[in-house]
Amino acid sequence: MTSNPGDGALSVELGLGGTITVGAQRIAIAEIVSILEAIAESGSVQGVATELGLSYRAAWERLRTLEAALGHQLVQKTRGHGSTLTPTGVRLREALATAQASLAAPMAREARAIRTRLDPILSGRRRPLALVASHDLLIMDVAASWPELVLTVAGSEEALARLEDARADGAGFHCGSLDSAGAGAAYPELADRPSLRIRPLFEREQGLMLAAGNPLGIRTITDLAERDIRYVNRQKGSGTRAWFDRLLAEHGIRDDRIPGYATEEFTHQAVAAVIAYGAADAGLGARAAADRFGLDFLPVGWERYYLATAHSLPEAAFDALAAALAERARVTPGYRPVNSR
């Protein structure tokens, strides 16, 4: 996979390598892939010659040498139809293609991490770190004055997906309660993955944001289903939406009993604004957003906000940002540093 900045800076490319050993014969996997793909796509040995930069005769010799080393015929010629892979050739191509596909994302992350390490040395400049993060007011405020960082806001699931696909250097995400066993699917699945490094950044309080003065007298989650209360939800894939769904399940409430469940906004701030403008009565979100819009707030619990990065990325890459967030969490209502209880 290629880490290509597209701006003339350093580019890093990683691909499927290694060897297949049969008896005393060792064959480079990259060459096998090139030959099999060229035959499959072009239907001719000339395609192999073009792919490898060889003469037609040399391409045939390379192919026969490969077949002799493996002990199986890989290509067959059919009069009037060119060359095709034999069943053995097809199976071998499929096996290597499967391996290549499964390694594509890890190799892309490694290429991105290598580029981050080498850019200051070889190109003389440091590439800004790309952080895709679930919406949070503290992160938004700190990142605004952080020139070494490019921040993109997305739901927790999308942030993690972009990290997995090497479209980001870090993913900011959260999954609900402080207890990882009750935090939903995202964190337990990632906790023991050796390719990723996960660190807690801060803790924040979430709850029901309500119109100023709480005119409807909302006291519990069950009130949302038992009375004519207009709810505004977060989008699918967000950590807050996942937490709300778990709260409904814990109280035995079907989502179709929540008026406005299908109404979605993409940030805590947008949910708070909808309530402040009178278009909805309640929505789950961070205390900081409720405070900013002068809303009432009914706490449902504290959660931990995490940062995930590729394990091969320098561990110190996000240290300064993490320290700045922890410091701000100490003095910002609705937030606290990790382990400050």
FENGI-V178794 format. One record per backbone hydrogen bond with DSSP energy under -1.0 kcal/mol. CO is the residue of the C=O (numbers start at 1). NH is the residue of the N-H. Records with the same first field share a line. If there is no record, write none. Layout:
BEGIN
CO: NH  NH
END
This chain:
BEGIN
1: 14
3: 12
12: 3
18: 29
20: 27
22: 25
25: 22
27: 20
28: 32
29: 33
30: 34
31: 35
32: 36
33: 37
34: 38
35: 39
36: 40
37: 41
38: 42
39: 43
43: 83
45: 49
46: 50
47: 51
48: 52
49: 53  54
55: 59
56: 60
57: 61
58: 62
59: 63
60: 64
61: 65
62: 66
63: 67
64: 68
65: 69
66: 70
67: 71  72
74: 86
76: 84
78: 81
82: 78
84: 76
86: 90
87: 91
88: 92
89: 93
90: 94
91: 95
92: 96
93: 97
94: 98
95: 99
96: 100
97: 101
98: 102
99: 103
103: 107
104: 108
105: 109
106: 110
107: 111
108: 112
109: 113
110: 114
111: 115
112: 116
113: 117
114: 118
115: 119
118: 122
119: 123  125
129: 150
130: 169  170
131: 152
132: 172
133: 154
136: 140
137: 141
138: 142
139: 143
140: 144
142: 145
143: 146
146: 149
148: 129
150: 131
152: 133
155: 159
156: 160
157: 161
158: 162
159: 163
160: 164
161: 165
162: 167
163: 166
170: 132
171: 308
172: 134
173: 306
179: 182
180: 183
185: 189
186: 190
187: 191
190: 193
193: 196
195: 311
197: 309
199: 307
202: 305
203: 336
204: 303
205: 287
206: 300  301
207: 285
208: 298
209: 283
210: 296
211: 214
214: 217
221: 224
222: 225  226
223: 227
227: 229
230: 281  282
233: 265
235: 238
237: 157
238: 242
239: 243
240: 244
241: 245
242: 246
243: 247
244: 248
245: 249
246: 250
247: 251
248: 253
249: 252
254: 257
255: 258
258: 261
259: 231
260: 263
263: 233
265: 235
267: 271
268: 272
269: 273
270: 274
271: 275
272: 276
273: 277
274: 279
275: 278
281: 211
282: 232
283: 209
285: 207
286: 290
287: 291
288: 292
289: 293
290: 295
291: 294
296: 210
298: 208
301: 206
303: 204
305: 201  202
306: 173
307: 199
308: 171
309: 197
310: 313
314: 317
316: 319
318: 322
319: 323
320: 324
321: 325
322: 326
323: 327
324: 328
325: 329
326: 330
332: 335
334: 205
336: 203
337: 340
END
